[in-house]
């Protein structure tokens, strides 16, 4: 991504560096959501408890979706309203402001994707993750050659991460992979109300 920004010129590169630092800082807020999945899901997956997995996954994904929108909005607003804090060059400030909507989308998508990725890690679906990650990276590399501004660069990253999240969730919804097959089977380790006592 940085090489593509370098080809756009010095001021574009400066605006990219300013904005990528904002992106990286706010991505740290997604890690607890990934850890939540990795903490809660493995024991449920090992038990094969479909109903608890569904409930946990639903809660974590909802929290991830809402959290990603909030953190993404803060990141975009910081870049839009605070670019003058980081650079005195008016052109760089304006380029950074122009990239603020793309930064919002990138941060929001990345945080949600990290949430989904935590569930995939919990299910130990490493082959899928490696193949999907490699294919999406190759697609991004191809798309980067067509970028003409900073927003385009972030658009390729957003597409890469968003595509991974959508495909991973579709895989689970279709009953593929360990997590999807357990959910599809629909069995629960809690068979009766007396088991709760």
Secondary structure, DSSP 4 states (H G I P E B T S, - for coil): -HHHHHHH-HHHHHHHHHHHHHHHHHHGGGHHHHHHHHHHHHHHHHHT-HHHHHHHHHHHHHHHHHHHHHHHHHHHHHHHHHHHHH---HHHHHHHHHHHHHHHHHHHHHHHHHHHHHHHHHTT-HHHHHHHHHHHHHHHHHHHTT--SHHHHHHHHHHHHHHHHHHHHHHHHTT-HHHHHHHHHT--S--SGGGG-
